[in-house]
Amino acid sequence: MTIGIPKEIKNNESRVGMTPAGVFELTKRNHTVYVQKEAGEGSGFSNLDYENVGAIILDSIQQVYQSSDMIVKVKEPIAEEYDLIQPRQIVFTYFHFASSERLTLAMLKSKAICIAYETVEDEDGTLPLLTPMSEVAGRMAIQQGAKYLEKPIKGRGVLLGGVPGVPPGKVLVLGAGVVGIQAAKMAAGLGAHVTILDVNMKRLRYVNDVMPSHVVTEFSNEFNVRKHIQTHDLIVGGVLIKGAKAPKLITKDMLKNMRPGTVLVDVAVDQGGCMETTKVTTHENPTFIVDDIVHYGVANMPGAVPYTSTLALTNVTLPYVIKLADKGWKQACQDDKTLARGLNIVEGEVVYKEISEAFGWENTSVN
Ligand SMILES: NC(=O)c1ccc[n+]([C@@H]2O[C@H](COP(=O)([O-])OP(=O)(O)OC[C@H]3O[C@@H](n4cnc5c(N)ncnc54)[C@H](O)[C@@H]3O)[C@@H](O)[C@H]2O)c1
C-alpha cells in the first residue's frame, strides 16, 4: 500500500502522524511511505531521519494526497485539505465529526474512508487512541498550574512542593480518570498535598491503592467541592461523562470562596469544561482572570509538547496502521472489532450513528 504523511497545517499543530520508527515498520513490510517535506520538523524529526528508513520525501501536500492509498495524520483535515482527499482514500486521524457539520459534509463529499482515532474502542469501552493524549494533558496540567501559581503571572505565589519549614501547596483534582490520575501522580511527585474526587468508587479505590498517602481520595459531590476549593491552590478539572458535556462542578459563585491567585486548569475544556467560567484559550494566550482567579483553558494541551505527544500517539496508532496497510481497511476492520469502531464515514455514508444523531440527520448518505 502507499501511505502518505502530510505536514499538519492546523494553526499551532507541530505533531506528525508517524515517526521514523513507524515508517521503518512499514517499509520493512514493503509498503511505500511518502512523507511531506519537513512534516516531522516540529516533532524533532528531519527529512533525512525519514529517508534513512526508506521514506520518499515529497515537496507538496498535494503530491502526498495524490500519491497515497492511505493518509495518516494527527488533526482533522481543515478546509484547505478538503479537496485534496481522494475517493476511496483511507484517512486515519482524529476527526471529532460530531463537533463540525462542515467537516462531516466535506468528508461525505470526498467519498473517502474516514477512520477516527477517537472512536477506536476496546471491548471494555476504553479508547486506546485517546488515552495517551489524556496522559500528556494530565501531567502537563500540573506543570502549567505550578507555573501560573507564580506571583508575576498573577498566581498565589505558592511553590507546590513547599520547602523545609513551609508546608507544600494543595492540589485538588476533579475526576480520577486518565487525566486525573496522571495529574495526581505529578503533583504528588512534586511533594504537593493532593485531594482527588470522583463519583466512581472503583476509580477511588484504585487511586487509594496505588498512590502515596499524601494523595487523599474523596467522593465527588457539591458539598466536598465547595469545602475544598477554599483551601486548595491549584484545581485541575479532568471529569468526563462519555458523549455528554462536562458537568459544571465549579460554578461562578464559588470563585469568591477561593483565595485570590488560585489557579484553575480545566483540562475538560474540550468537552465544554467542568468549570462555569472556563473559556477556550490557546498556547499563545493560555490564561485569563475572573474574580482574581487564574483560569487556564487550552483545548490542545499536548500540542505544546509535540515530541512527547507524537511518540505517545504513534506508539498506539502504529499497530492499526500496519493492519490497515497489510490487509486493506475492509479485512482489517473485519478482523479487529476495536478498529472497526473507528469507521465513521465510508465512501459517502455515515456509518457511526452518533454522528447522524448529533446533526439530527435521518439520511446517512450523500449518494
Ligand atoms: N485540554 C486538552 O488538551 C485535553 C487533552 C486530553 C483530554 N482532555 C479531556 O480531559 C477530560 C478527561 O479525560 P479522561 O481521559 O481523563 O477521561 P476519563 O473517562 O478517563 O475520566 C473521567 C473521570 O471523570 C469522572 N467523573 C464523572 N463525573 C464526575 C463528577 N461529577 N465528579 C468527579 N468525577 C467525575 C469519571 O468517573 C471518570 O473517572 C475529557 O474531557 C478529555 O476530552 C483534554
The ligand as a Gaussian input file, in Angstrom:
#p B3LYP/6-31G(d) Opt

LIG

0 1
 N       -7.395000      20.022000      27.066000
 C       -6.743000      19.045000      26.466000
 O       -5.762000      19.261000      25.757000
 C       -7.185000      17.620000      26.691000
 C       -6.341000      16.569000      26.349000
 C       -6.771000      15.257000      26.627000
 C       -8.026000      15.036000      27.232000
 N       -8.816000      16.113000      27.525000
 C      -10.132000      15.960000      28.175000
 O       -9.985000      15.668000      29.562000
 C      -11.208000      15.099000      30.031000
 C      -10.918000      13.875000      30.890000
 O      -10.399000      12.853000      30.059000
 P      -10.008000      11.420000      30.652000
 O       -9.327000      10.683000      29.546000
 O       -9.319000      11.552000      31.949000
 O      -11.442000      10.780000      30.913000
 P      -11.768000       9.503000      31.809000
 O      -13.050000       8.937000      31.308000
 O      -10.582000       8.601000      31.915000
 O      -12.004000      10.128000      33.281000
 C      -13.068000      10.950000      33.604000
 C      -13.412000      10.724000      35.055000
 O      -14.374000      11.712000      35.432000
 C      -15.179000      11.091000      36.418000
 N      -16.380000      11.867000      36.711000
 C      -17.542000      11.922000      36.030000
 N      -18.408000      12.745000      36.657000
 C      -17.757000      13.220000      37.754000
 C      -18.108000      14.116000      38.797000
 N      -19.326000      14.668000      38.876000
 N      -17.183000      14.379000      39.756000
 C      -15.953000      13.837000      39.704000
 N      -15.569000      12.968000      38.739000
 C      -16.470000      12.672000      37.787000
 C      -15.423000       9.707000      35.838000
 O      -15.917000       8.802000      36.819000
 C      -14.034000       9.357000      35.336000
 O      -13.270000       8.648000      36.301000
 C      -12.021000      14.799000      28.770000
 O      -12.970000      15.813000      28.588000
 C      -10.990000      14.844000      27.667000
 O      -11.564000      15.138000      26.403000
 C       -8.420000      17.387000      27.253000

